[in-house]
């Protein structure tokens, strides 16, 4: 389990996260969606969890199951790259790809990193058979096998998003934090993208924390929803709150139950 404890982050006079305490991955493969208006502190929270920002107060803790029970590890001061090695991986709102490399080469690069093998990227020898098997599996899982040899910069936006997440999966995450994975994706592609990500997460028991503005997606796919407002946890619970909680509807959607 991944836990945020009393996280505070200030930028000048702005308190972007205000004493935020949350738990993620309480069950294997749990899908938590973070919602809230612009400026609510959603991306700041993700950055604190992944180490791109240091909190002014509070801590980030990973709970690990051992033969002797659950052990807590404070990772607040751990570098982002070390958190990746510990299974805490993120995908950004703006897609980051090796644009001049093929789809396969993009995924292979991440897989090589995960296996601590950077000696060869564009070609493989017998030593890398396990890496290539992982790459093939990910290309199939993310429905990218038909474009595996296409250069990344030529892909349509939906496939670019899927490739970005596939790269994250190549790092073998236990927790995957996604910042608006359907941002910029056309309405006809949104469901295809999110369903692919959800299926992969469930198959590999990866717990996900996803920032999302499309409430229909949250209603359909969330196991649990967290609403942030002005840096604070405003609501936490099942996605049905979007239909039953009048204050939440007014805050997020600008409508109430009787409208």
CORJOBEL-V509038 format. One line per field, one symbol per residue. ss: DSSP state (h for helix, s for strand, l for the rest). phi: phi as a letter, one per 20 degrees, with the letter a starting at -180 (. if undefined). psi: psi as a letter, one per 30 degrees, with the letter a starting at -180 (. if undefined). A space follows every 10 residues. Layout:
ss = ???
phi = ???
psi = ???
//
This chain:
ss = lsssssssss sllsssssss ssssllllll ssssslllll lhhhhhhhhh llllllssss ssssssllss sssslllllh hhhhhllsss slllllllll lshhhhhhhh hhhhllllll lllllhhhhh hhhhhhhhhh hlllhhhlll shhhllhhhh hhhhhhhhhl llllsssssl llllllhhhh hhhhhhhhhh hhhhllssss slllhhhhhh hllssssssl lsssssslll hhhhlhhhhh hhhllllll
phi = .dcddlfccd cmeeefccle cbccmfcgmf ddddcqfgnf offffffffe nfceffbnbd cdddecfeoe decedgdffg fffffendcc cefefdcefe efgfffffgf ffffelcdfb deccdgfdff fffffgffff feldffdgde fgfeffffff fffgfgffff elfeccdddl fdfmefgfeg ffffffffff fffdleedcc ebdeffffge dfebccddbl ndfebbrfff gfddefffff fedmcdfed
psi = kkkkjhkkkk jbfkjekihk klkkhfkkgk jkkklllkgf geeeeeeeef gfkkkelalk kkkkklfgak kkkjgegkle eeeefggjll klekkjljeg lleeeeeeee eeeeghjgek efllaffgee eeeeeeeeee eghgefgegk keffkleeee eeeeeeeeff ghlekkkkji fgkfkleffe eeeeeeeeee eeeghkkkjk kkfjfeeeee fkekkkkkkh fljelkalff ffffjeeeee eefglleg.
//
